[in-house]
Amino acid sequence: MIMKTRHPSLSLFFFFFLLRSSPSFSIDFIFKSFDSTSLLPYGNAIIQFESNILTLTNPYPNQIGRALYPHKIPMKSNSSILPFATSFIFAMAPGSNLLPGHWFVFLFTPVTGIASTSGAQYLGLFSRKVGGDPNNHVFGVEFDVFRNEEFGDVNDNHVGIDVNSVTSFILAVPGYYPDDGRDFTALKLNDGRNYQVWIKYSNFKIDATMAPSGEKSRGCFICGVVVNLSTVLEDEMYVGFTAATGTLSQSHHILSWSFSNTENVSWSDGLVTQGLPSFVPTGEPISRSTGFIVGISLGVFFVVVTCGGVGFVWVKKLKIATENYSKKLGEGGFGTVFEGGLKDGSKIAVKCLEGLSQVKKSFQAEVQSIGSIHHVNLVRLRGFCTWKSQQFLVYDFISNGSLDKWIYHGTRKHVLEWECRKKIILDIAKGLAYLHEECRQKIIHLDIKPQNILLDDDFNSKVSDFGLSKLMDKDQSQVMTTMRGTPGNLAPEWLRSVVTEKVDVYSFGIVLLEILCGRKNLDQSQTKENWHLLSVFQKCWDPETLLDMVDMNSEDMQMNHKEVVEMMKMASWCLQADYTRRPSMSSVVKVLEGVMNVEVNLDYRFIHPTLHKNNSQQKDSKPLMPSILSGPSSTNLDLARRLENSRTNTQTAEQRDQSKQPNRENNNNLALESKRLERVRVRESETLGQSEM
């Protein structure tokens, strides 16, 4: 950020007019600059000491800043809504080598503070749960530079009118009509330039105008939009600004501001428009650089925290961080994971991917799903970049590795105590509940297994590897996709290729059993009749015989046999063959936390006979549709390519299924196509099981 000119602090002028016939006051004020008494700042909002401007957020992730006029403003007279007029000069700009987001709002609110609000796309305006509530009594005009499809945004540069929600009921392209007679000129909100905005509300209509600071516009870009605020605004309201950042970040500044609860627009003429600080970034914007082509196509961007602040993960930096990729943590058919370190001493894990189009699609799935969210029980994606045919994903380094190394006989480091196992199970459930129910889109993982659960120093578990994940809109009940995941962990409905988030619940049930029993679901080191853990579980379903299945090396589990049996009942609920009878992951969490009971009327025929037969033909539990690091070996890339071709041939069927109201002919064709694909998948899975992986 370059401060070209220091703007001297100017005095604050308050003007209070005579009482009207009603008890309400007419209030007009103008802030040509700000000082510590001008506004009530909350969160990250500050008044800059030297420049006397209001900074709502700096270009750092996960900030919320709000600033309000210190006193409530009368907004009604004899129950009639009063008009208002306001003008302010703002600047929005990303920091050096950063990707920008999200937005700021001019707002009316009945309360002070930012308690119970959420950042990022929720603006520090609402929590995730209260948006849209008419009891919010919030009105705002948003200036948004990120497209949130969840909220109906049409692009990543717009102005919207918000009533009790961050879903705008009208959106407009920001711009102005220059005085020289030129046509409408669109403006980029976050290019760092100073823009002046005029907003006027009168007779239930709102107008909004903007122009570069020091210029005027011949017309408005929001004109005469009808907005009835009678039930929205209370008799008295706080007025001010709020802004937030998430994974994306930028600075939000208000340089001056005038307001009147009359139609007195002339107050805006007193704002200083020349000699103001400049926030225009120097050099080429990072969003135009070659390394960000993938990020732009996905609409999702990420940063890596380094000792000097926030910066993008460059290929050269990754090479240095991993000591020229010398510390290998793991390897799969499509890529390798290396250990690395940052200058501040923190460790990272770097996935290096290269090869087939399936790798690129897995890379895209991972970035789209885990990249835009953060939860304590999900592995954190800290950054990504691409270089030629290579893709790089950067994660937090998780010290204790994957869960399978701690629970399977022969590979585990030591026997986990019962309390530790319970905590691991609860953490997995919480991570999946977040993916299914708390993200703006449902995220179905599709490959839940112990190898994809990582354990940190304190044995907190974190779900990882989202290379096969699928996004679902919240109004979608199911989605059609090609078979993917790990044989033995596949839910019965995969035979129809139409799945819901309940496939993850089924896989969670398998993982739960593996943790309790200390063995793989498909384990040919067992006697032939015991190869398949789920079949053993199905035959032994009796409280007296269930304990025979429990990890015999854990005396602790034998001592806590009642809790173990209850946990097995939880597994059986998750493993219901009819997916509609399985619990949601939030219900699983409630059971594990002791606030809800397991369903009692359960079906103990857990698996579909056809799927059981196909699973039993597998030599091991290698995935059918490989995820990023669990793919086939290089000697079988031709097989992976055939799987890729099969996947490509199904895209038309997938698109057809996504139509909200398919006609009868499409349904018939889809059914025929599904049956054909089922035969293809069975053949492919049999081939994979017979190949050396």
N, C-alpha and C positions, 0 to 999 in steps of 0.2 A: 504494500500500500504506500503510495507516494503522497505526501502532503505538500502540494505545490504552494499553497498560500495559507498563512495562519489568519484565521478570522477572529478579530477581537471580540471579547464578550460584550454584549450590549444589554442594556437594562430591560427588565421585564415591566410591561405596562398592563395594569389591570383596570378595567373599566366596568363599573357597575352602574346600570341605569336605574331609573325610578321604578318603583313597583307598578305593576300593571293593576288592572281592576281585580285580578285574581291574586292569591298569595304568592305566586311564582315570581322569581326574579328573571330579568333579562340579563344574560351573562355573555360578555365578549372578552376574549383575551388574545394576546399575540406574544409568542416567544420568538424573538429574532435570534436568540441563542438560549442555551439552557445553563442553569447552575443547580446547586444541590437542593435548593428550595422549590425549583420549578415543578418537579414531577415526583411521583412515588415509584421508585424502581424496584423490580422484583427479579429474582433469579440472576441471570447473567447480564441484565441491563445495567449500564453505567453511564454517567455523564462524564465525557472526556474532559480532563482538567484543562488542557491547553487549548483545545479547539472549541470547547463548550458545545459539543454536539452530543446527541443521544445515540449510543450504540446499544442496540438490542441484543445482538449476538456477534461474537467474533467468529472467524472461520475455523471452528473446531467442532468435532462431532458432539451430538447429544446435548445441545444447549437449549435452554428456554429463557427468553427475556421478555419482560413486560414492563411498561411504564404508563402510569395513569395520572391524569390531572388530580391534584390532591383532594378536591372536594367534589361531591356529587353535583351534577348539573340538572336543574329542573327540565323535564322533557314533556310534561303535560300541564295543561291549564284547564281547570274544570273538566277533567277527564278527556280533554281533546289533545291530541298529539301536537306538539310544537314543531315548527320547522327548524332546520339547522343548516349552517353553511360552514365548511372548513376548508383549509388549504394547508398543504405541507410540502416540504422539499425532502426527498429521500434519495438514498443511494444504496444499491445492493451489488456486491462484488465478491467473487471467489478469491481466496488467497493464492499465493504463488504455488503452482504445480498441484492445485487442488481441483476437485470436481464439485460443481455448485449444487445447492439445494438448502432449504426448501422454499420458504415464503414468509411474508409478514402480513399483518392485518391491521387496518384502522378499525377500532371496535368500540361498542358500547357494552358494558357489563354491569350487573348489579353488585358485584363483589370485588374485593381487592385480592391480591396474592395470586399464586399459581399452584396452590395445593390441589392434589388429585387431578392434575392435568398431565397429558402425555405430549411428548415432543414429536419431531419429524412431521409426518403428514397430519398430525392432530394439532400442530401449531402452538402447543402450550395453551390452547383455547379450551379444549375438552379432554376428558379421559376417553379411553377407547370405548367405554360402555355408555356414556351419557349423550353422545352426539345425536341430535335429532329430537331431543326431549323438549316439548314446548315450555317446560318449566325452567329451561336454561335462561330465558330472557336475554339472549345475546344477539346482537346485530353487528355485522362487520362487512367491510369491503376488503377482499384479499388480493394480494399481488403475488402471483404464484409462478414459479419457474420449474416446477416438476410435474410431470403427468402422473396423476394417481387415477388409474382406471376404476379403482374401487369407488371413487367419489365422482365418477362421470366426467373427469377432465378430458378435454378434446386435444390438448397439446401441452407443451412444456413452457408456455409463455402466454399467460392470460390474466385477466382481472375478473373476479367473480363477486357476486353479492351473496352473502351467507346469512341465513336466518336460523338460529338455534342449531346449526350444523355446519360442518366443513364441506358438505355437499352443496355446492352453489346452485341456486335455482336459475341463475342466468350467468353466462360466461361471455366475455368480449375480448377481442384482440386489442391490446394497448397501442395507442398511436395518437397522432394529432394532424390537424389541417394547418400547415404553415401559413404565415401571414403573406408570403410571396405568391399565394395562389396555387401552389402545388397541390396535387391530390393527396388523399389520406396517406400518411407515412407511418408505418408500423415502427414500434420502439421495442428494443430488447431490454427487459426490465433489469437484468443483472449484469450489464456490461460495465458497471462502475460509474456511469455518468450520473449527474445530478438531475433529477426530474421533479417538476412541480405538478401537484395534483390539486384539482378543485372538485369538491363534492357538495352538492346542494340537494336538500330534501324539502319538499313543500307540496301540500295538497296530495299527499300519498304517492308522489312521484319523485324519482331520484335521477339526477344527472351527474355524470362524471366526465371530467375533462383532464387531460394531462399534456405536458409539453416539456422539452428540454428546459432546464432552468435558464431564465432570462428571455425566453420566447413565449409567445402566446399561441393559442389554437383558435381557429375560426369556428370550430364546432366541437361537440362532445362525442365521445366514443361509446358512452352509455347514455342514452337520451330518453327521458320520459318513461322509464320503467316503473310500472305500478308496484308499489310495495306498501302494504298496510301494516304499519308498525304499532298499531293501537294496542294489540294484545302482546306484543313483543317487548316494547320498552315499558319500564315501570315509571312511576311518577318522577323519580330521580335516578340518575344513572351515572356511573363513572365512565369517562371517555379517555381513550389513549391508544396505545399500540402494543401488539404482541408479535413475537417471532420465535421460530424454533429451527433447529437443525437435527438431523439424525445421523446416519452413516455419511450422507452428503452434507456439505457444510459451506457456508459463505457468511460474509458480514452483512448486517442490516443496520443502516444508519438513518436517523431523522435529524435533519440539519436545522429546520425551523418549522413553526407550526402556529396557525391561527384558528380560532373557533368562535362561533356565535350561535346561540340558540334562537336566533332570529334569521331573517333572510339577508342579513347584512354581509354580502360577499365582499364589500370594499375593504374589509380588514385584511384580505390577502395581499392587497397592494403594498402593505407595510413590510412584507418579507424581503430580506436581502437575497438577491439572486445572483450577484456577481462576487468574484473574489472568494468563492467557497472552496473548501478542501476538495481535492480530487481523489477518487478511489479507482480510477481506471487502471487495471493491471498492466504491467509492462510485459513485453515479449508476446509470443504466440500463446493464445489460450490453450490450456492443456487438453480441452475437449476436442481440439482439432488435430492433436498429434497422432502419429501413426499407431502408437501403442494402444490407443483407446478405441480402435475401430470395433473390436468385439464388444467392448462395454457399451458403445453407442447403439449397436444393433440390438443389445439386450435391454437397454433402457435402465441399466443398473450399474453403479460405479462404486469402487471401493478404495480405501486408503490403508496404508500401513503406518502404525505408530512407530516412530524412530526417536532417538534421543533428542533430536532437535525440533520435535513437533510432529506435524503430520506430513507425510510425503508419499508419493506413488512408488509402487514396487517396480523398479526397473530391472532389466535382465542383468546388467552389470553389477548392480547392488546384490542381486540374488547370488551371483557367482561368488562375490566376496563373502556374503553372509554364510554360504555353505562350504567355504574353503574349497572352492572349485569342485563342489559336489563330491566331497570325499567321504562323508559320513552317511552311509546308506542305512535307512531304517527298514525298508521293505521294498518289494518289487512285484509287479504283476505283468501280464501280457501287454498292457497298453502304457505302462509308465512306472516310474520309480519315485520313492519318497526319500528325501534327504533331510538330515538334521542341520539346522543353521542357527546363527545367533546374531542379534542386533547389537549396536554399539552400547545400548543401555544395559546390556547383560541379559535381556530376555531371550528365550529360545523360541525358534519357529520350526515348523515342518513344511517343506516345500515339495509339492507334487509336480513332477515334470512329465508331461504327457506328449505323445507324438504318434501320428499314424493315421488310422482310418477315420472315416467320417463319423463312425460310432463314437470315437474318442471326442471329436468336436461336439457332438450332441450331448455326450455325458458331461463335458466341460460346461456347456451352456446350461444344462439342467442344474449342475452344482451351483453355478453363479446365480442363476435366477432364483433358486430356492433359498439356500442358506445365506447368500450374500446380503440380502436386504433385511435380515432379522438377527436378533441376538437373544439368547437365553442361556442361563447358567448350565443347563443340561444338554446343550448343543455345542459341538465344536465350533469355534469362531473362525470364520474366513476373514483373514486380515487384509487380503489383497489378491490381485490377479494381474497377469499381463500375457501378451502373446508375442511371439517372435518367429516370423516365417511359419514353419509347420509345427512349431512347438507351442504348447500352452502351459502356463505356470499358475498354480494355486498355492497360496501361502496361508497357513493355519497357525494357531497357537500350538506349541509343542506340548503334548500330553505325556507326562513322564512315565507312567506305569503301563503304557501300551494298551493292547486290546484285551477285552474280557476273556476271550478264549484261552489265553495263556495262563489264566488264573483259575479256571474251573474244570478244564478237561484233564482226565487222568493221563499221566505221562508227559504233559507239556506244562503243567502249572508249576509256579514257583513255590507256593505253599498253600495249605488249606485255609480258605477264607472262613472266618467266623460267621455265625448265623446273623448277628446284628449287621455285619458288613454286607452280607448278601441281601438282607432286607433293604438296606439303604440303596444299594446298586439298583435293585428292582424298582424301587420308588422313583429314583432319579430318571431311569429310562422312561417310566410311565409319564412323568411330568414333562419330559422333553417331547414325547409324542403327542401329549394332550395340547401342548403349545402349538405344534405344527398343524394339528387337525382343527383346532378351535379358536386360536387367538391371533393367527396371522390374517392379513387382509385377504389372502386366498388360502384355501386348504392346501397343505403340502403333504402328499402321500409319499412316504419314503420308498416303499416297495422292495427293500432289501434289508430288513431288520434281522440281524444275526449277531452272535457274540464278537465276530471279527470286526464288526462295524460299531462296537461300543468301546469307547476309550475310557481309561481310568487315570485320574490325576494323582498327585502325591497323597491326598487324603481319601482316595478311593471314591471320589465323586465321579459318577459316570456321565459321559457325554456322547450323544448320538452323532455319528460321523458318516462320511461317504454318501453324498446325495447324488451320485452320478446316474442313478436310475429313477430319481424322484419325478413325480408328476404333479403339476399344479391344477387345482380345480377351483372354479368360482364357487362361492358359498351357496349360490342358488342351484348348483348342480348336485344331483343326488348320486350320480355315477358317471364313469368315464370309460370309454373303450380304449384299450391299449394292447400292444403285443405282449406276450408272456415274457416276464423278466423276473429276476430274483434267483434264489437258491433252492434247488430241489430239496424237499423235506420240510422247507419252511413255507411252501406255497399253499395259499388258501384254496379250498375246493372251487370257488367261483372263477378261478383263473381259467378253468376249462371253457368258460363262456367268453373270456377276454373282456368282460365288462366288470369293472372293479370299483370299489369305494374305499374310503379310509379304513374300513373294517379288515382289509387284507393286512394292514399293519398290526391290527389288534390280534389277528390269528398268529402272525409271526412273533409278536410279543409273547403270546402263550407258549410257543415253542421255546423261545429263549428262557422264559421262566422255568420251564421243565428242565432245560439243560443246566441252569444254575442250581436247581434243587438236586438234580441227580448226578451232576459232575461228569456228564458224558455228552457226546454229540447225538443229535436226533437220528442221523444215519451213521452207524458205526459198525463196520464189518470186522472189527476186532472182537466183537461179541459173537456168541453162538448165533447161528443163522436165524433162529426164531426170535432172537432179540436184537436183530440188526436195527429195526425201526423202533425208536423210543416211544413214539406216539402209539404204535400198536401194542406195546407192552403196557403202556398207561391205560389204554382202552380195555385190555383184558384184566388188569389188576385193580379195577376201580372198586375199592372197598377200603374203608378207613383202617382195617386191620392189616391189609396187605400193601397199602400204599407206602408205608415206611420201609418196606423191603426195597423200594426203588431209590430211596434217598442215598445221597453220597455217604457210603459207609466209612469213609475216612474222616468224617466230621462228627466227632462225639457231641459237639455243641448242638448240631441239628437233631441228633437223636434225643438229647435232653429237652429240646424245645419242640417235641413231636406234634403237639397240638397246633402250634402256630404253623408248622410245616404243612400239616394236613390242610389247614385253612388256605394256605398259599396254593396248594395243589388244586383245591376247589376253585380258586381264582383262575388258575390256568385252564381248568376245564370250561369255565364260562367263556374265556377268550377263544377257546378252540371249537366252539359250536359250528357244526357244518353249515347251518343256516346263518348267514352273516347278519340277518336282521335280529337274531337272538344274542349276538355278541354285545358286550357293553361298549360304550364310548370310552376313550382313554381317560376322560375326566372322571367317569364313574369308577374306573380302575383306581385312580388316585384316591378317591374318596374311600374306597374299600381298604386300600393299603394304609390310609391314615386313620382308619377305625371309625369313620362317620357314616358308613353305609355297609350293608350286608351283601354277600354274594347271592345271586339268584339261586333259588333252591330247585326248581323244576328244570333240570338240564338233560340234554341228550348226550350220551356218552359214546355215540358213534361219531368220532371226531373227523374222520377223513372220508373223502369220496373214493370208492373202490378203484375207479379208473386212475385217479391221480396217485393213489397209493401204489398201484402197479407200476406206473411210469416212474415214480420216485424210487421204488425198490430196484429198478433196473440201473440206477446210477451207480457208478463205481465209488464216487465220493460226493461231496456236496458243493462241487463247483457250480457257478451260476449258469442258468440257461442263457440269459441276456446279460453279459458280464458288466459289472460296474467298473469304475475307472481303474481300480487297482486289483480287481479280482478276475481279470479277463483271462482268456486262453493264452498258452505259451506261444512263442513266435513260430513254432513248428506247426501250429494249427491256425494260423491267421487266415488261411483259405476258408476254414470252417466258419470263422468269425465273419468273413466277407459274405458267405452264403446267408448267414443269419441277418447280416445287414441288408442284403438284397431282399430277403423275406420281409424285413421290417419296412423297407421302402414301398414294397408292393401293397402294404396294408394301410398306407396313409389315406387313401381315398375312403376306405371304410371308416377310419377314425374320424375324418372330417364329416362324413355323412352322419355319424352317430352324434356329433356335437350339435347338430341342428336341433333347435328347441322343439320344432313341430314337424318331424319328418313325415312324409306322406306314406301311404300304405305300400306303394310299390318300393320305395326306398327301404322300408322295414323288411319286406320280403327278400330283397336283394342282400340286405345286410345280414339276415339270418343265413342265407346260402353262403355268403362270403365268410361268415364266422365259422360255419361248419368246415369249409374248405381249409381255413387257416388253422383250425384245430388239428386237422390231420397233418398239416405241414409242421406244426409245432411238436406234435408227438414224435414225428420222424426225426426232427432236429434234436429233440431232447434225448432220444435213444442214441443218436449218433454221437452227441456230446458225451453221454455216459460211457460209450465204448471207446472213446478216443483218449489218448494220453494227454492230460491237460498240463 
